Structure formats: structure tokens, C-alpha cells
Amino acid sequence: MATAEQIKSLIRSHFSSDPERFFTIALQVAAHEAGQGHGALAHDIRETIDKARRERGALVLKFPQDMRGLVLSEEPVTSMTALVIPTTLRIRVERIIHEYRQQQKLKTYGLTHRRKILLIGPPGTGKTMTAKVLAKELRLPMHIIQVDRLVTKFMGETSAKLRQIFDLIQKETGVYLFDEFDAIGGERSLENDVGEMRRVLNSFLQFIEQDISDSIIVAATNSPKLLDRALFRRFDDVLYYEQPTPEERKRLIQNVLAAFLTSKFTWKTVLAESEGLSHAEIDQACRDAIKQAILNNKQKVNISLLRQMLNERQRTHVGRQGR
């Protein structure tokens, strides 16, 4: 049977509304049962987890058929506890949530809540996760705009699709994320710009300024220098993200490993191995270590296994920078 610590961790993760941690600990229980020779039970637990994940990720779309290729929709499952960012940035995210919940109170004084947000920072530093946290905390569906499919080579088509997106934003309340936003928000004075993209940007500026929906619009970019300066004035808040500090890397590893974390960790070594990696890269290294531990019928992730996975991510990281 599951250990007392696993049972307590399952209960804590359930009441903290953190499904990913709950799933992680449940997988540990499955690994424990497999190690005890209860293969059928372990298989059933894993099947139940996979089914639950698929059901949570599935979202019945109300969008027209011709829009489904432009929008990826999902049921948000990422809670605030999973977001590892500096305290100053967390306060600003919490302010967005608080203002949204108290929007009627603000409206009585002629004020509007923050709901048009620009997120800036390197890849994997928590921008997309922040949008998902907003959706989860506000109990709104999460919609990710496929910007690469939005932009086409045919004159006028991109602007027409953009109008359809903003019509959806008005009709279907949710959190709408424009990822890699610089693809449509590029500086209009750039020499390599073309007339069509200038028209697209002008259309976006017009649509977002006129939008009075109840939806939250989030735009994320890795390249703020490419953005047209006029865009910044259209957003209610601009949040800047950076690579995680040593303390944030420690918290992230503790969050992801959860009950898989061994007490014999030499944090100085682990933090040195993870230096320079993004939140997403550290998260994936931890999950790779968990999977390897499960496959090896281990109950904990030891430091050598985590270091191995972090080193693999470091090599990938360096290779990507070299391109």
C-alpha cells in the first residue's frame, strides 16, 4: 500500500488545487505498488491518471469550424502555487486576478480592471504558464492563438482572421494568449517590413483599443525590441520575466519533484548544475528524472539522476544558443 507520506502528499495536493502535483504523486504510488509486485494495480493507477489528464485537457469548443485551426483551447489546470516567479512579479499577477474578481466594484467608480496584459522575457521563463494561471484562478477557459496560422501571404486575409479572433474574444469570455506576438506586432518602421504586415499591426491596434469584452487578452514575446512602440500604450500592464534565481530554481525543483524528493540533496551542487536554465528546462529535467526513477522501480529521485537530467538540458541549451 501507499506510504503514509505519499497519502499525506496526495491530500495536500488535492486541497491546494494543484492537479499536476497530484498526478505526480499518484504516479509515485503506482511505482511503489509496482515495486511491491502489484503490477496490475500499478497499471490501473497509471491508466486512471492518463484518462483524467485527457479529460481535463479536452474542451468542447463553441467556435465556428473555420476558426478551430487558429485557436487551441484547453481546460486550465495550473494553479498559482505552481508559478515560481519573483515576489514583485507575483504581486502584479495577483493584482490582475484581484481586480478581475472585483471588477464590478471598480466600475461603480468609473474604473476598469487590468485585462490587456503584455508579457516580455526569454523563452521558458513562465509567460505561457502565467496566462494559464490566470485562466485557472479566474475559472475561465484558456485559448491560445496560433499566430503562425494567423499570418498568411494573402493580402487582407490576416486582418480578416484577426477580426474573427476579436469577435470570439467578445462572444466567448476567456483568457486569450497571443504567443510569439512579435510576428504581428513588429515595429512599423523596420526596413524589411511589408505593407501587408503594417496593415495587420494597424488592425490589431484598432481591435485591441476598441475591445470592451470581459475576456483577458495576453500577448507574450521573447523579442520586445521588435515590437512597435504604439503597442505598449494599448496594454493595461507590462510584465517582464527573467531566468530563475538560485532560490527560485530550488523552489521549482521542490515543487516538481514533490514526494519524489530525497532528503539527501546537496543543493549547492544541484543549483550549480541548473544555472542558466529556464523554468521550463528545469521543469522538464525534473519530470525526466521522475520518469526514469519510476521505470527503475525507485521511490525517490537521487541527486546523481537529477544532475544527469540537468546536464542533458544544459547541453541542449548550449546547442540551441549556438545556432
VOMAR-574881 format. One record per residue: residue in one letter; x, z, y of N, C-alpha, C in turn. Coordinates in steps of 0.05 Angstrom, whole numbers, plus 5000, padded with zeros to 4 digits. Layout:
N
AXZYXZYXZY ...
//
This chain:
323
M501750004976500050005000501750005025 A500549935048502049925073503150205080 T505450215093506550465101504950585124 A505450845128503950985150504650865177 E507150795181508050675207506650405211 Q506450245190505049985193502150025200 I500850215187497950265193497650355222 K499350525232499250615260499750385279 S501650215272502249985289499949795290 L498649755267496249575267494049685285 I493549945284491450065300492150045330 R494750095337495550085365495249795375 S496149605360495949325369493049235372 H491349335354488449255356487249365382 F487749615389486449735412487949655438 S490249535436491549445461490949145466 S489049035449488148755453490548565452 D492348605433494748435430494648305403 P493148085399492747965373495347865360 E497247765377499747655365501347875352 R501448115365502848335352501348425327 F498648425329497048505305497748315282 F497848045287498447855267501247905255 T503147965273505948005265506148245246 I504748465253504848705236503448655210 A501248505211499748445186501448275167 L503148095179504947945162507048135149 Q507848345164509748535152508448675129 V505848745131504448865109504448685085 A503948425090503948225069506648215055 A508848225071511548225060512048475043 H511048705053511348955038509848945011 E507448835011505948814986507248614967 A508448404978509848214960512248344947 G513648514963515848664952515148864931 Q512648954931511649144911510549004887 G510748734887509748584864506848504866 H505548554889502748484893502548204906 G503348004892503447734904500747624912 A498747674896496047574902494947694928 L495347964931494448094955495947994980 A498647954977500247854999499247575008 H498647404987497647134993494947155008 D493147324999490547355013490847445042 I492647635047493147725074494047495092 R496047345082497047125098494946905102 E493346855082491146655086489146755107 T488547015106486647125126487747095154 I490347155157491647135183491646845193 D492346655176492346375184489546285192 K487546365178484846285184483946405211 A484646655216483946785241485346655265 R487846575261489246435283487946165289 R487246025268485945755272483345795287 E481745995279479146035292479446125321 R481446285326481846375354482846145372 G484345965360485345735375483345515379 A481345515362479345295364477345365386 L476745165403474945205425473144955426 V470545005425468644775427468544675455 L469344425459469444315486466744215495 K466344255521463944155533464643905550 F467143815548468043595564467043335553 P466743135571466042865562468142755543 Q467342575525469142475505471642345517 D471342205539473542055551475542245565 M474942505568476742695581478342855561 R477642845536478843025516481842975512 G482742725517485542675515487142775538 L485842845560487242945584487343245585 V485743385570485543675572485743805544 L487743985541487944145517486744415523 S484844495507483344745511483844945488 E483945195495484345395475483145665483 E482545825463481546095469483946275475 P484146395499486546545506486746805489 V489246855480489647095463492047255474 T493347175495495747305505494947515526 S495447765520494647985538496948045557 M496348215577498348285597500748435585 T500348575563502548725551504648545540 A503948295534505948105523507647975544 L506848005569508347875591510548045601 V513047965596515448115604516647975628 I516048085652517047975677517748215696 P519248165717519848385736517448525747 T517748775754515448935763514148815788 T515848705806514748585831513048345825 L513848195805512247955797509748045782 R509948245765507648345751505448445770 I506348585791504448685811502848455824 R504248235829502848005841500947865822 V501647855796499847745776497347935774 E497848195773495648385772493848365796 R494948295819493448265844491548035841 I492447815829490747575825488347655807 I488947805786486747895768484848085782 H485948275797484248465811482448335832 E483548145847481948005868479747835855 Y480447715832478447545819476047725810 R476747955799474548135789472948245812 Q474148265835472848385859472048175880 Q471747925870471347705890468747735906 Q466647845894464147885909464548085932 K466048285927466648485948468148355971 L470048185964471648055985469847856001 K468047725987466347526000464447656021 T463747906016461948046035463348086062 Y466048066062467548096087468647826096 G467647606084468547346092471247266082 L472147396060474847346049474547206022 T476647066014476646935988478947045971 H478547045945480647155927482646935921 R484947025912487046835903486146695878 R486246425878485546285853486946015852 K488545945871490245705870493145795871 I494445775848497045915844499145705837 L501445725850503745555843505945725830 L506845645806508845795791511445625790 I513645745798516245595800518345745785 G519845605768522045725754523045555731 P525345635719526545485697524645475673 P525145285655523445275630523645535614 G521345615602521345835584521446105597 T520846135623521146395636518446535640 G516246425629513746565629511546445646 K511946195656509946075673507346015658 T507645865636505245805620503946055609 M505646245600504546495590502946645611 T503846635636502346765658499546645661 A499346375659496746245660494946345637 K496146365613494546455590493746755593 V495446915605494747195610492447215630 L492547045651490247045670487646985656 A487746785638485346705623484346925605 K486247055591485547275573484347515588 E485747595609484847835624482247785638 L481647545647479247485661477047365643 R477647355617475747255597474746975604 L476646805611475946525618477346345597 P476146105592477545915574480045805588 M481945725571484445625581484545325577 H485045175598485144885597487844785608 I489344635592491944535601491744235606 I492244155630492043865638494543725628 Q494143515613496343345603497243155625 V499043245641499843085665501042825657 D502442815634503642555625501542345618 R499242445609497042255604495342195629 L495542375648494042345673495142115689 V497842095689499241895705499341625690 T498241415701498341145689499540945708 K500140715698501440505715499340335729 F496740375724494740205736493840325763 M493740155783493140245810490340365811 G490140605822487640735826486640895802 E487740855778486740985754487441285754 T489941345762490741625762489041795781 S488541685805486841835824484041875813 A483041665799480341685788480241905766 K482341915750482442125729482742405742 L484242415764484542665778481842765789 R480242575799477642655809475942765786 Q476142645762474642745739475543025732 I478143075734479143345728477943555747 F477943485773476843675792473843705790 D472443495781469643525775469143725752 L470943715732470843905710471444185720 I473344215737474044475748471644605762 Q470144435775467744525789465544605769 K465144445748462944485730463544695708 E465944695698466744875676468745075685 T467745315691469545525701471645605680 G474145615688476245695670478845705685 V481045735670483745725682484845445675 Y485545295695486545025692489545015699 L491244945680494144935684495044645686 F496244575709497644315712500644375707 D501544325682504344375675506044135684 E508644185688510443975698509243835722 F508343995741506743905763508143705781 D510843715782512343535800511843235793 A510743185769510142905762508042785780 I506242945791504342845810504642965838 G506343165840506643305866509243245880 G510543015873513142955884513142895914 E515342955927515642915956515042615963 R513242585983512342315990514542156004 S516642276014518642126028520942046010 L520842105984523042035966523341725965 E525841635965526341345967525341195942 N525341335919524541195894521541225889 D520141335909517241365906515841095909 V513441075897511940825900509340895913 G508040685924505540725938503340855922 E503240785896501140895879501441205877 M503841305873504241585870503741735896 R504341605918503641735944500641765946 R499141565937496241585938495241805919 V496541835896495742045877496242315889 L498542355902499142605915497142665937 N496542465953494542505975491842575963 S491142455941488542525928488642815919 F490842895906490943175897490743365920 L492143315942492043485965489143505976 Q487743285976484943285985483143435966 F483443385940481743525920482143825919 I484643915920485144205918484244345943 E484544205966483744335991480644355992 Q479244165981476344165982475044325960 D476644395940475544545916474544815924 I472044875917470845135922469545245896 S470745175874469645265848470345555843 D469445655820470145925812472545925792 S473645685787475945665769478545745782 I480445825765483145875775484845625769 I486245525789487945295787490845385788 V492345325767495145395765496845145762 A498845115779500744905777503445025771 A504944905752507545015745509644785746 T511944855756514144665758516844795753 N518644635742521444715739523144615762 S522044435779523544295799522244315826 P522344555839520944585865521944395887 K524544315885525644145906524343865906 L523043795884521743535882518943535895 L517843775899515143805909514843735938 D512743605945512143555973511543815987 R512643846011512344106025509444156033 A507743956035504943996042503444136020 L504544125996503144255973503144555976 F505344675986505544965986503345086003 R502444946024500345056041497645066027 R497244906006494644885992494345105971 F496445255965496245465945496045745958 D494445915945494046185956496446365951 D497946305930500246465923502346295909 V504846355914507146215901508846425887 L509146405861510646605846513146465835 Y515446605838518046505828518946655804 Y519746505783520646625758523646565753 E524946755740527846735734528346805705 Q530846755697531646835670531447145667 P530847245643530447535640532947695644 T532647925655534848125658535348255631 P537548405629538148545603535848725595 E534648875614532449055608529948905599 E529448675611527148505603527648385576 R530148305570530748195543530348415522 K531048655528530648875509527648925504 R526048925525523148975523521848745507 L522748495512521648265498522248285468 I524748345461525448375433523848595419 Q523548825433521949045422519048955418 N517948805437515148725435514648535412 V516448335409516048135388516648245360 L518848395357519548495331517648725322 A516648875342514649085336515649265312 A513949285291514549455269516849345252 F517749095256519948985242522649095253 L522549225276525049315289526249545275 T528749515267530249735254531349925275 S531550175268532550385287535650365290 K536950195274539850185275540849955292 F539449895314540149675331542449765350 T544449595353546449625374545649445397 W544249565416543049395437545149255454 K547449375458549549245474550248975463 T550548965436551348715423549048515424 V546548605419544248425419543848305447 L544048475467543648385495545748185503 A548248225494550348035500549847765486 E548847775461548247525447545947375460 S544147515473541747385484542147305513 E544347365525544847305553544647005558 G543146925579542946645586540546505573 L539246635553536946515540534446575556 S532546405554529946445568528146625551 H525946715563523946865549523046725523 A522446465526521446305504523546285481 E526046255488528146225468528546485453 I528546715467528746975455526447035437 D524046965446521547005431521746855404 Q522646595406522746435382524946535363 A527146625374529346735357528346985341 C526747155355525647395341523647315320 R522047115325520047025305521446885281 D523646745287525146625265526346845247 A527247065260528447285245526347425228 I523947455239521747575223521047405199 K520847145203520146965181522246975159 Q524846985168526946995148526947255133 A526347475147526147735133523847735113 I521547625121519247615102519947445077 L521247215081521947045059524047175041 N525647365052527647505036526547775026 N523847815029522548055020523748315032 K524448285058525548515073523348625091 Q523548895096521549025112522349045142 K524949005147525949025174527748785181 V528148735206530048535216532548685223 N534748635209537248775216538648625238 I540648755249542048645273543448385266 S544648355242546048115236544247875234 L541847915224539847695223538947615251 L538347805268537547735295539747595310 R542247695307544547565320544847275311 Q544447235285544546955275542546775288 M540046875291537946705303538446675333 L539446875346540146855375542346655379 N544446665361546646475363545646185359 E543746145341542645875337541345775363 R539845955375538545885401540545835423 Q542745985422544845935442546045665439 R546545575415547745315410545745095419 T543245135414541244945423541044935453 H541245175465541145205494543445055507 V545945095497548244965508548144665504 G547144575481546844295476544944155495 R542744295501540744185519541844165547 Q543444365556544644365582546644135585 G547944065562550043865563548943585565 R546343545560545243275561544943175590 
//
